[in-house]
Amino acid sequence: MKRLISLFLCILMLSTCVVSFNAYYNPNDTVYERVLSNTDGNIKLIYNRETKVAKLEGTGVLPAGMDLSNWDDKYEDHWSEFKCYRYGYNPHLKTYPTDDISDADYEKLNLYEITQNGTTLIIGEGITELEPFSCMFLGSISSVVLPDSLKKIGRFAFIKSKNLTTIYGKNVEQIDGGAFYDCPKLKSVSFPNAVDLSNNICHPYLNIDEHDDWPRNLPDTFNVGAFNYCNELTTVNIPKAEKIGARTFYGCLNLKTINSNNTLSNVTEIGASAFYNCQSLKKISLPKVQSLYSSKTMLKTAAYEGTFYNCESLESVNIPKVTKIGANTFFNCKKLKKINSNNNLSKVTELGSGAFANCSSLEKISLPKVEKLLMAKWTEDNVREGDSPPNIYDYYNDYDYYIDYYGDKYYGTFQGCSSLKSISIPQVKVVGARAFYGCSSLKSISIPNATSIGSSAFYGCKNLTDAYLPNVKSLDSVRWTSFKKKNKYFKGNFENCKKLSNLTTGTLNSVGTYAFKNCSSLTKVKLGSKLKSIGTSAFNNCSSLKAITITKNVEKIGKSVFYKDKSLAKIKVNSAKIISVGKNAFGKINPNAEFTVPKKQIKKYKKLFNTKSIFSV
């Protein structure tokens, strides 16, 4: 596969460069120039070896740097002859040897010229568009001057220009996907008239139809943002921008300032993971945006990358018109405290799974129109690790990109919001798994319309005292798989809610494993008539629970269900259908506990319950 990639890159460069000029120059010339033949003679390259300045003069469009239309299998037999590592990459700024120039002189001319030794590239007035890959791999060039005539920068135009530090385009209106992909020293960009940064859908090849027989798992398209992996980018000026595409600032670890006040006042559309992993961004305002999208990564994982996923420094967000918040939108925004003026998302009707997971500084939130709190689950395999960008062809090849299977990851809507104290969700009907998992500061919760509570929904809410869930009848239980270790485990719905004393539910017809384990302040629970089984350790160590009624249709009581319930003194058993009682189901309860059971079952239940407690009818 690596051999195929080497061939592929060589051909990409050679297929265009072979005809990209019509004159050769002596390596001793101070200034030399050539006309680029693939521009119909209207664009000329001039290079001054003393000033190290290269200039492209002419009018119209600077053509694409890649074209596979002449690609042929015949190259495969001669791939080692091309030596593209020596001849360089950039099709417009490189030359090729001729019969009258020795290899040694050619290497002096080529290897150290322009992209190896030049410092400045001037794109002259009259050039209106840079087509895809047209100025890629600029090497040593740190300064690019764009003309006022330039309106559009195409896909991957400056890809991997490793020394480019700043860029200014006065009249550029459109910047396409990958335009500045992996420019590791780029710190500041300004495009005061840019409107559209949304054309981020790319193909593995410029003309994918010609190469659909390659032995790879190719997606038809994938998204690459204009500034993907510009890790040093700190300042962006795009005051007129209206559309920002998926992954536009993906992986811009040092991005701090957008426009003068971090307000994108004209943006109406923003793509999935636009600010993914922008770890230095502290605030942002999107006053006209209505939807914050999420999407799966383009690889084999099921993970969703939210708009502000892993923006660890983000403290304040203004999104007054947003109605839809996608999965993992604010995942791991550890410092997020302020959303809109009062943390009221009054227009939001759709909230994606894991939307606020790990927002550990968020103290309050109101979502008056949301009806579902969902959980994000994905399998952590085939995911690239680290913050460094892959080579662009890694996006559509299957080597050097994947890691081993590490197991499943799960994130409830507010999981890990350890500072959350107040939440208003009056219309919520579905509380998904792990919704409030680890919300250790939450003291009370009211969800009047919810009918079911997902597995581990309130696990670890150690300060929760009051839960008003009048219509809840189902407490689901799911066996989780631990990340990396792959161990199986349970976490109960209210497990470790040690202060929970005032619980209002409907009559519970489903009580899963560990549901109320270690709820040491819980005094009473209503079990429903449709309940058939009580999960393992469901009320384990509920040391304040004094009485319980086992309803008429219960058939199974799991092991350790009431274990260590030292205050449990009255157990009324209305069911005559019980066929199994797990080990230690009533172990270490009040030594004077009394069981009231159906008359016909007293002998059977004394043996089945395996306890020395008093039995009566």
C-alpha positions as CSV (number, residue, x, y, z in Angstrom):
1,M,0.0,0.0,0.0
2,K,2.8,2.5,0.8
3,R,4.4,1.7,-2.5
4,L,1.1,2.6,-4.2
5,I,1.0,5.9,-2.3
6,S,4.5,6.8,-3.3
7,L,3.6,6.1,-6.9
8,F,0.4,8.1,-6.5
9,L,2.2,11.2,-5.2
10,C,4.9,11.0,-7.8
11,I,2.4,10.8,-10.6
12,L,0.4,13.7,-9.1
13,M,3.4,15.9,-9.4
14,L,4.8,14.7,-12.6
15,S,1.6,14.6,-14.6
16,T,1.3,18.4,-14.5
17,C,4.9,19.6,-14.0
18,V,6.2,18.0,-17.1
19,V,4.4,20.6,-19.3
20,S,4.3,23.6,-16.9
21,F,6.9,25.8,-18.5
22,N,8.5,26.5,-21.9
23,A,12.0,27.7,-21.1
24,Y,15.0,26.7,-19.1
25,Y,17.5,28.9,-17.3
26,N,21.1,28.8,-16.4
27,P,21.6,28.1,-12.7
28,N,24.0,31.1,-12.6
29,D,21.4,33.6,-13.6
30,T,20.4,36.1,-10.9
31,V,16.9,36.6,-12.3
32,Y,15.1,34.1,-14.5
33,E,11.6,33.8,-15.7
34,R,9.4,31.4,-17.6
35,V,5.9,31.3,-19.0
36,L,3.6,28.7,-17.6
37,S,2.4,26.8,-20.6
38,N,-0.6,25.3,-18.8
39,T,-2.0,28.8,-18.4
40,D,-2.2,29.5,-22.1
41,G,0.8,31.7,-21.8
42,N,-1.0,34.4,-19.7
43,I,0.9,33.8,-16.5
44,K,4.7,34.1,-16.0
45,L,7.0,33.2,-13.1
46,I,9.8,35.5,-12.3
47,Y,12.4,34.6,-9.6
48,N,15.2,36.8,-8.2
49,R,17.9,34.6,-6.6
50,E,19.4,37.5,-4.6
51,T,16.2,38.9,-3.1
52,K,14.7,35.3,-2.9
53,V,11.4,36.7,-4.2
54,A,9.2,34.8,-6.6
55,K,6.4,36.5,-8.5
56,L,3.6,35.2,-10.7
57,E,2.5,37.8,-13.2
58,G,-0.5,37.6,-15.5
59,T,-4.3,37.5,-15.6
60,G,-7.1,35.1,-14.9
61,V,-7.0,31.8,-13.1
62,L,-3.9,30.0,-11.7
63,P,-4.6,26.4,-12.7
64,A,-4.9,23.4,-10.5
65,G,-1.6,21.9,-9.4
66,M,-3.0,18.4,-9.9
67,D,-4.6,16.8,-12.8
68,L,-4.9,13.0,-13.2
69,S,-6.5,13.0,-16.6
70,N,-3.3,11.6,-18.3
71,W,-2.6,9.1,-15.5
72,D,-1.8,5.6,-16.9
73,D,-1.0,2.2,-15.5
74,K,2.3,2.3,-17.5
75,Y,3.8,4.4,-14.8
76,E,3.5,1.6,-12.3
77,D,6.4,-0.3,-13.9
78,H,8.7,2.8,-13.8
79,W,7.8,4.4,-10.6
80,S,11.3,4.3,-9.2
81,E,12.7,6.2,-12.1
82,F,10.8,9.4,-11.4
83,K,12.7,10.4,-8.3
84,C,10.1,12.9,-7.3
85,Y,11.8,13.4,-3.9
86,R,14.5,15.4,-5.8
87,Y,12.4,17.2,-8.3
88,G,10.2,18.7,-5.7
89,Y,6.5,19.2,-5.3
90,N,5.1,22.5,-6.4
91,P,4.2,22.4,-10.0
92,H,4.4,26.1,-10.7
93,L,7.5,26.9,-8.7
94,K,9.8,24.0,-9.7
95,T,11.8,23.3,-12.8
96,Y,13.1,20.1,-14.5
97,P,16.5,19.1,-15.9
98,T,17.2,19.4,-19.6
99,D,19.7,17.7,-21.8
100,D,22.1,20.7,-21.6
101,I,22.0,21.0,-17.8
102,S,23.9,18.5,-15.7
103,D,22.3,16.8,-12.8
104,A,24.7,18.6,-10.4
105,D,23.8,22.0,-11.8
106,Y,20.1,21.1,-11.9
107,E,20.1,20.2,-8.3
108,K,21.7,23.5,-7.4
109,L,19.1,25.3,-9.4
110,N,16.1,23.2,-8.2
111,L,16.7,21.8,-4.8
112,Y,17.6,25.2,-3.2
113,E,15.5,27.4,-5.5
114,I,12.2,29.1,-4.6
115,T,10.4,26.6,-2.4
116,Q,13.7,25.5,-0.8
117,N,15.4,28.8,-0.6
118,G,12.9,31.5,-1.5
119,T,11.2,33.7,1.2
120,T,8.5,35.5,-0.6
121,L,5.8,34.7,-3.2
122,I,4.0,37.6,-4.8
123,I,0.9,36.7,-6.8
124,G,0.4,39.7,-9.1
125,E,-2.6,41.8,-9.8
126,G,-4.8,40.4,-12.5
127,I,-4.9,36.9,-11.1
128,T,-8.5,36.3,-9.9
129,E,-8.6,32.7,-8.7
130,L,-6.2,30.0,-7.3
131,E,-7.4,26.6,-8.3
132,P,-7.0,23.5,-6.1
133,F,-3.4,22.7,-5.1
134,S,-2.1,25.6,-7.2
135,C,0.3,26.9,-4.5
136,M,0.9,23.9,-2.4
137,F,4.0,22.9,-0.5
138,L,5.7,26.3,-0.5
139,G,8.6,25.1,1.6
140,S,10.8,27.9,2.7
141,I,8.5,30.7,1.7
142,S,7.2,32.5,4.7
143,S,5.4,35.4,3.1
144,V,2.7,35.3,0.4
145,V,1.3,38.5,-1.1
146,L,-2.2,38.2,-2.6
147,P,-3.5,40.7,-5.1
148,D,-6.6,42.8,-4.7
149,S,-7.9,41.1,-7.8
150,L,-8.0,37.7,-6.2
151,K,-11.6,36.5,-5.4
152,K,-11.3,32.8,-4.7
153,I,-8.8,30.4,-3.1
154,G,-9.5,26.8,-4.1
155,R,-9.2,23.5,-2.2
156,F,-5.8,22.8,-0.7
157,A,-4.3,25.8,-2.6
158,F,-1.6,26.3,0.1
159,I,-1.6,22.8,1.7
160,K,1.4,22.1,3.9
161,S,3.1,25.4,3.3
162,K,5.2,24.8,6.4
163,N,6.8,28.3,6.8
164,L,3.8,30.5,5.9
165,T,3.1,32.8,8.9
166,T,0.5,35.4,7.8
167,I,-1.9,35.8,5.0
168,Y,-4.0,38.8,3.9
169,G,-6.5,38.8,1.0
170,K,-8.3,42.1,0.7
171,N,-11.0,41.1,-1.7
172,V,-11.1,37.3,-1.4
173,E,-14.7,36.2,-1.2
174,Q,-14.5,32.4,-1.1
175,I,-12.0,30.1,0.6
176,D,-12.5,26.4,0.0
177,G,-11.8,23.3,2.1
178,G,-8.2,22.6,3.0
179,A,-7.0,25.9,1.5
180,F,-4.5,26.2,4.3
181,Y,-4.5,22.7,5.6
182,D,-1.6,21.9,7.9
183,C,0.2,25.2,7.7
184,P,2.0,24.7,11.0
185,K,3.4,28.2,11.4
186,L,0.4,30.2,10.2
187,K,-0.5,32.6,13.0
188,S,-2.7,35.3,11.6
189,V,-5.1,35.5,8.6
190,S,-7.3,38.3,7.4
191,F,-9.9,38.2,4.7
192,P,-12.1,41.3,5.4
193,N,-14.4,40.5,2.5
194,A,-14.6,36.7,2.7
195,V,-18.2,35.5,2.7
196,D,-18.2,31.8,2.0
197,L,-15.9,29.3,3.8
198,S,-18.4,26.4,3.3
199,N,-17.2,24.5,0.3
200,N,-15.4,21.9,2.4
201,I,-16.6,18.7,0.7
202,C,-13.6,17.1,-1.0
203,H,-13.0,14.0,-3.1
204,P,-10.1,11.6,-2.6
205,Y,-9.1,12.5,-6.1
206,L,-9.8,15.6,-8.2
207,N,-11.6,13.4,-10.6
208,I,-12.8,10.4,-8.5
209,D,-14.6,8.6,-11.4
210,E,-11.3,7.9,-13.1
211,H,-9.9,5.9,-10.1
212,D,-12.8,4.0,-8.6
213,D,-11.0,0.7,-9.1
214,W,-8.2,1.4,-6.6
215,P,-8.1,-1.3,-3.9
216,R,-9.0,1.0,-1.0
217,N,-12.0,1.7,1.2
218,L,-12.7,5.1,-0.3
219,P,-15.5,7.3,0.9
220,D,-17.1,9.3,-1.9
221,T,-16.5,12.5,-0.1
222,F,-15.1,13.9,3.2
223,N,-14.9,17.3,4.9
224,V,-11.6,19.2,5.3
225,G,-11.8,22.7,6.7
226,A,-10.0,25.7,5.2
227,F,-7.7,26.0,8.3
228,N,-7.6,22.3,9.4
229,Y,-4.7,21.7,11.7
230,C,-3.3,25.2,11.6
231,N,-2.0,24.6,15.2
232,E,-0.4,27.9,15.7
233,L,-3.2,30.0,14.2
234,T,-4.2,32.6,16.9
235,T,-6.0,35.4,15.0
236,V,-8.6,35.3,12.3
237,N,-10.4,38.3,10.7
238,I,-13.4,37.3,8.6
239,P,-16.0,40.0,9.6
240,K,-18.3,39.5,6.6
241,A,-18.4,35.7,6.7
242,E,-21.9,34.2,6.2
243,K,-21.1,30.5,5.8
244,I,-18.5,28.5,7.7
245,G,-18.1,24.9,6.6
246,A,-17.5,21.7,8.5
247,R,-14.0,21.5,10.2
248,T,-13.1,25.0,9.2
249,F,-10.9,25.6,12.3
250,Y,-10.6,21.9,13.2
251,G,-7.6,21.4,15.4
252,C,-6.6,25.1,15.6
253,L,-5.2,24.6,19.1
254,N,-4.1,28.2,19.7
255,L,-7.0,30.1,18.1
256,K,-8.0,32.9,20.5
257,T,-9.4,35.8,18.4
258,I,-12.0,35.8,15.6
259,N,-12.7,39.3,14.3
260,S,-12.2,41.9,17.0
261,N,-14.6,40.6,19.6
262,N,-15.0,36.9,18.8
263,T,-18.4,37.7,17.2
264,L,-19.4,36.2,13.8
265,S,-22.2,38.6,13.4
266,N,-23.1,37.6,9.8
267,V,-22.7,33.9,10.0
268,T,-26.0,32.0,9.4
269,E,-24.6,28.5,8.7
270,I,-21.9,26.7,10.6
271,G,-20.8,23.2,9.8
272,A,-20.1,20.2,12.0
273,S,-17.0,20.4,14.2
274,A,-16.1,23.8,12.9
275,F,-14.2,24.6,16.1
276,Y,-13.3,21.1,17.1
277,N,-10.4,21.0,19.6
278,C,-9.9,24.8,19.5
279,Q,-8.5,24.6,23.0
280,S,-7.5,28.2,23.5
281,L,-10.8,29.8,22.4
282,K,-12.5,31.5,25.4
283,K,-15.6,33.0,24.0
284,I,-17.7,33.2,20.8
285,S,-20.9,34.8,19.6
286,L,-23.1,33.5,16.8
287,P,-26.1,35.7,16.9
288,K,-27.7,34.5,13.6
289,V,-27.0,30.8,13.7
290,Q,-30.0,28.5,14.2
291,S,-28.3,25.0,14.1
292,L,-25.1,23.6,15.6
293,Y,-24.5,20.5,13.6
294,S,-22.6,17.3,14.4
295,S,-21.4,14.5,12.1
296,K,-19.6,11.3,12.3
297,T,-15.9,11.3,11.5
298,M,-15.2,10.1,8.0
299,L,-13.4,7.0,9.2
300,K,-14.9,3.8,10.6
301,T,-15.7,5.1,14.1
302,A,-19.3,6.0,15.2
303,A,-18.1,9.1,17.1
304,Y,-19.8,12.4,16.5
305,E,-17.7,15.6,16.5
306,G,-19.6,18.5,17.8
307,T,-19.1,22.2,16.8
308,F,-17.1,23.0,20.0
309,Y,-16.0,19.5,20.9
310,N,-13.0,19.7,23.3
311,C,-12.8,23.5,23.4
312,E,-11.4,23.2,26.9
313,S,-11.0,27.0,27.5
314,L,-14.4,28.1,26.2
315,E,-16.1,30.1,28.9
316,S,-18.9,32.0,27.2
317,V,-21.2,31.3,24.2
318,N,-23.9,33.5,22.7
319,I,-26.4,31.5,20.5
320,P,-29.7,33.2,21.0
321,K,-31.4,31.9,17.9
322,V,-30.2,28.3,18.0
323,T,-33.0,25.7,17.9
324,K,-30.9,22.6,17.3
325,I,-27.8,21.5,19.2
326,G,-26.2,18.4,17.8
327,A,-24.5,15.5,19.5
328,N,-21.4,16.3,21.5
329,T,-21.6,20.0,20.6
330,F,-20.0,21.2,23.8
331,F,-18.4,17.9,24.8
332,N,-15.5,18.5,27.2
333,C,-15.9,22.3,27.3
334,K,-14.6,22.2,30.9
335,K,-14.7,25.9,31.6
336,L,-18.1,26.7,29.9
337,K,-20.2,28.7,32.4
338,K,-22.3,31.2,30.4
339,I,-24.6,30.5,27.5
340,N,-26.6,33.5,26.2
341,S,-27.4,36.1,28.9
342,N,-28.8,33.8,31.6
343,N,-28.1,30.2,30.5
344,N,-31.6,30.0,29.0
345,L,-31.8,28.2,25.7
346,S,-35.4,29.2,25.2
347,K,-35.6,28.2,21.5
348,V,-33.8,24.9,21.5
349,T,-36.2,22.1,20.6
350,E,-33.6,19.4,19.7
351,L,-30.7,18.4,21.9
352,G,-28.2,15.8,20.6
353,S,-26.7,13.1,22.8
354,G,-23.8,14.1,24.9
355,A,-24.4,17.8,24.1
356,F,-23.0,19.1,27.4
357,A,-21.0,16.1,28.6
358,N,-18.0,17.0,30.7
359,C,-18.9,20.7,31.0
360,S,-17.6,20.6,34.5
361,S,-18.0,24.3,35.2
362,L,-21.6,24.7,34.0
363,E,-23.7,25.6,37.1
364,K,-27.2,26.1,35.6
365,I,-29.2,25.7,32.5
366,S,-32.8,26.0,31.2
367,L,-34.1,24.1,28.2
368,P,-37.9,24.8,28.3
369,K,-38.7,23.2,25.0
370,V,-36.5,20.1,24.9
371,E,-38.3,16.7,25.2
372,K,-35.4,14.2,25.1
373,L,-32.1,13.8,26.9
374,L,-30.1,11.3,24.9
375,M,-26.8,9.4,25.3
376,A,-23.9,9.3,23.0
377,K,-22.3,5.9,22.4
378,W,-19.5,5.0,20.1
379,T,-16.9,2.4,19.6
380,E,-13.4,3.7,20.0
381,D,-11.6,2.0,17.2
382,N,-10.1,3.2,13.9
383,V,-9.7,6.7,15.5
384,R,-6.5,8.7,14.9
385,E,-4.8,9.6,18.1
386,G,-3.0,12.9,18.9
387,D,-3.3,16.5,17.7
388,S,-0.9,16.3,14.8
389,P,-2.4,16.3,11.3
390,P,-2.2,13.2,9.1
391,N,-0.9,13.4,5.6
392,I,-3.8,14.4,3.4
393,Y,-3.9,11.0,1.7
394,D,-4.3,9.4,5.1
395,Y,-7.9,10.5,5.0
396,Y,-8.7,8.0,2.3
397,N,-6.2,5.2,2.9
398,D,-6.2,2.5,5.5
399,Y,-2.7,2.3,6.9
400,D,-0.9,4.4,9.5
401,Y,-4.2,5.9,10.6
402,Y,-6.0,3.5,12.8
403,I,-5.5,2.4,16.4
404,D,-6.6,-0.9,18.0
405,Y,-10.0,-1.4,19.4
406,Y,-10.2,0.1,22.8
407,G,-13.8,-0.5,23.7
408,D,-17.0,1.5,23.9
409,K,-17.4,5.1,25.2
410,Y,-20.6,6.5,26.6
411,Y,-21.7,10.1,27.4
412,G,-25.1,11.2,28.7
413,T,-26.4,14.7,28.0
414,F,-25.0,16.2,31.2
415,Q,-22.6,13.5,32.2
416,G,-19.7,14.9,34.1
417,C,-21.2,18.3,34.7
418,S,-19.9,18.2,38.3
419,S,-20.8,21.9,39.0
420,L,-24.4,21.7,37.8
421,K,-26.7,22.9,40.6
422,S,-29.8,24.0,38.8
423,I,-31.6,22.7,35.7
424,S,-35.1,23.3,34.2
425,I,-36.3,20.8,31.7
426,P,-40.1,20.8,32.2
427,Q,-41.0,19.2,28.9
428,V,-38.6,16.3,28.9
429,K,-40.3,12.9,28.4
430,V,-37.2,10.8,27.9
431,V,-34.3,10.8,30.3
432,G,-31.6,8.8,28.5
433,A,-28.9,6.6,30.0
434,R,-26.2,8.4,32.0
435,A,-28.0,11.8,31.5
436,F,-26.8,13.2,34.8
437,Y,-24.0,10.7,35.6
438,G,-21.5,12.3,38.0
439,C,-23.4,15.5,38.5
440,S,-22.2,15.7,42.0
441,S,-23.4,19.2,42.8
442,L,-27.0,18.6,41.7
443,K,-29.3,18.9,44.8
444,S,-32.8,18.6,43.3
445,I,-34.4,17.6,40.0
446,S,-37.9,18.0,38.7
447,I,-38.9,16.2,35.5
448,P,-42.7,16.0,35.7
449,N,-43.3,14.5,32.3
450,A,-40.7,11.8,32.1
451,T,-42.0,8.2,32.1
452,S,-38.7,6.3,32.1
453,I,-35.2,6.8,33.5
454,G,-32.3,5.4,31.5
455,S,-29.5,3.3,33.0
456,S,-27.1,5.1,35.3
457,A,-29.0,8.3,34.7
458,F,-28.2,9.8,38.2
459,Y,-25.3,7.7,39.1
460,G,-22.9,9.5,41.5
461,C,-25.2,12.5,42.2
462,K,-24.0,12.4,45.8
463,N,-25.7,15.6,46.8
464,L,-29.1,14.9,45.3
465,T,-31.7,15.1,48.0
466,D,-35.0,15.6,46.1
467,A,-36.1,13.9,42.9
468,Y,-39.6,14.7,41.5
469,L,-40.4,12.2,38.9
470,P,-44.1,11.6,39.3
471,N,-44.7,9.7,36.1
472,V,-41.6,7.6,36.0
473,K,-42.4,3.8,36.1
474,S,-39.3,2.3,34.6
475,L,-35.7,2.3,35.8
476,D,-33.7,0.6,33.1
477,S,-30.5,-1.3,33.6
478,V,-27.7,-1.7,31.1
479,R,-24.4,-3.6,31.5
480,W,-21.6,-1.3,30.4
481,T,-18.3,-2.3,28.8
482,S,-15.3,-0.5,30.4
483,F,-13.1,1.5,28.0
484,K,-9.8,-0.2,27.1
485,K,-10.1,-2.9,29.9
486,K,-13.3,-4.2,28.3
487,N,-14.7,-5.3,31.7
488,K,-18.4,-5.6,32.1
489,Y,-20.1,-3.6,34.9
490,F,-23.4,-2.1,36.1
491,K,-24.0,1.4,37.4
492,G,-27.5,1.9,38.9
493,N,-29.9,4.7,38.1
494,F,-29.5,6.4,41.5
495,E,-26.5,4.4,42.8
496,N,-24.4,6.4,45.3
497,C,-27.0,9.1,45.7
498,K,-26.3,9.0,49.4
499,K,-28.4,12.1,50.3
500,L,-31.5,11.2,48.3
501,S,-34.4,11.2,50.8
502,N,-37.4,12.7,49.0
503,L,-38.1,10.5,45.9
504,T,-41.4,10.9,44.1
505,T,-42.1,8.5,41.3
506,G,-44.9,6.6,39.8
507,T,-45.4,3.0,40.8
508,L,-42.2,1.4,39.6
509,N,-42.8,-1.5,37.2
510,S,-39.1,-1.9,36.4
511,V,-36.2,-1.8,38.9
512,G,-32.9,-2.6,37.4
513,T,-29.6,-3.8,38.8
514,Y,-28.0,-1.4,41.4
515,A,-30.9,1.0,40.9
516,F,-30.7,2.5,44.4
517,K,-27.5,1.0,45.7
518,N,-25.9,3.0,48.5
519,C,-28.9,5.4,48.7
520,S,-28.4,5.5,52.5
521,S,-30.9,8.3,53.1
522,L,-33.8,6.8,51.1
523,T,-36.8,6.0,53.4
524,K,-39.5,4.8,51.0
525,V,-40.1,3.5,47.4
526,K,-43.3,2.6,45.6
527,L,-43.1,-0.6,43.6
528,G,-45.7,-1.1,40.9
529,S,-48.2,-3.9,40.3
530,K,-46.6,-4.8,37.0
531,L,-43.2,-5.4,38.5
532,K,-41.9,-8.9,37.8
533,S,-38.4,-8.8,39.0
534,I,-36.1,-6.7,41.2
535,G,-32.5,-6.4,39.9
536,T,-29.4,-7.5,41.8
537,S,-28.4,-5.1,44.7
538,A,-31.2,-2.8,43.7
539,F,-31.6,-1.5,47.3
540,N,-28.3,-2.7,48.6
541,N,-27.1,-0.6,51.6
542,C,-30.3,1.6,51.7
543,S,-29.7,1.9,55.4
544,S,-32.6,4.2,56.1
545,L,-35.2,2.2,54.3
546,K,-37.7,1.0,56.9
547,A,-40.4,-0.8,54.9
548,I,-41.1,-2.2,51.5
549,T,-44.0,-3.9,49.8
550,I,-43.2,-6.6,47.3
551,T,-46.1,-6.3,44.8
552,K,-48.3,-9.1,43.5
553,N,-46.6,-10.0,40.2
554,V,-43.0,-10.2,41.4
555,E,-41.5,-13.5,40.4
556,K,-37.8,-12.9,41.0
557,I,-35.7,-11.1,43.6
558,G,-32.1,-10.8,42.7
559,K,-29.1,-11.4,45.0
560,S,-28.2,-8.8,47.6
561,V,-31.3,-6.7,46.8
562,F,-31.8,-5.5,50.4
563,Y,-28.4,-6.4,51.7
564,K,-27.3,-4.2,54.6
565,D,-30.6,-2.4,54.8
566,K,-30.2,-2.3,58.6
567,S,-33.4,-0.3,59.2
568,L,-35.6,-2.5,57.1
569,A,-38.1,-4.0,59.6
570,K,-41.3,-4.5,57.7
571,I,-41.5,-6.5,54.4
572,K,-44.9,-7.1,53.0
573,V,-45.0,-9.7,50.3
574,N,-48.2,-9.6,48.2
575,S,-46.9,-11.9,45.5
576,A,-47.6,-15.6,45.5
577,K,-45.6,-16.0,42.3
578,I,-42.0,-15.7,43.6
579,I,-39.9,-18.6,42.3
580,S,-36.3,-17.3,43.1
581,V,-34.6,-15.2,45.7
582,G,-31.0,-14.5,45.3
583,K,-28.2,-15.0,47.8
584,N,-28.2,-12.5,50.6
585,A,-31.3,-10.8,49.2
586,F,-32.3,-10.0,52.8
587,G,-28.9,-10.3,54.4
588,K,-28.0,-8.1,57.4
589,I,-31.3,-6.3,57.5
590,N,-32.9,-5.4,60.9
591,P,-32.6,-8.5,63.1
592,N,-36.2,-8.0,64.2
593,A,-37.6,-7.7,60.8
594,E,-41.0,-9.2,60.1
595,F,-42.2,-10.7,56.8
596,T,-45.9,-10.6,56.0
597,V,-46.7,-13.2,53.3
598,P,-49.7,-14.9,51.7
599,K,-50.9,-17.7,53.9
600,K,-50.5,-20.5,51.4
601,Q,-46.8,-19.5,50.8
602,I,-45.6,-19.1,54.4
603,K,-43.8,-22.5,54.5
604,K,-42.3,-22.2,51.0
605,Y,-41.2,-18.6,51.5
606,K,-39.5,-19.3,54.8
607,K,-37.2,-21.6,53.0
608,L,-36.9,-19.6,49.8
609,F,-36.1,-16.3,51.5
610,N,-33.4,-18.1,53.6
611,T,-33.7,-15.8,56.7
612,K,-34.4,-16.3,60.4
613,S,-36.8,-13.3,60.4
614,I,-40.4,-13.7,61.7
615,F,-43.0,-14.7,59.0
616,S,-46.7,-14.0,59.5
617,V,-49.8,-13.8,57.4
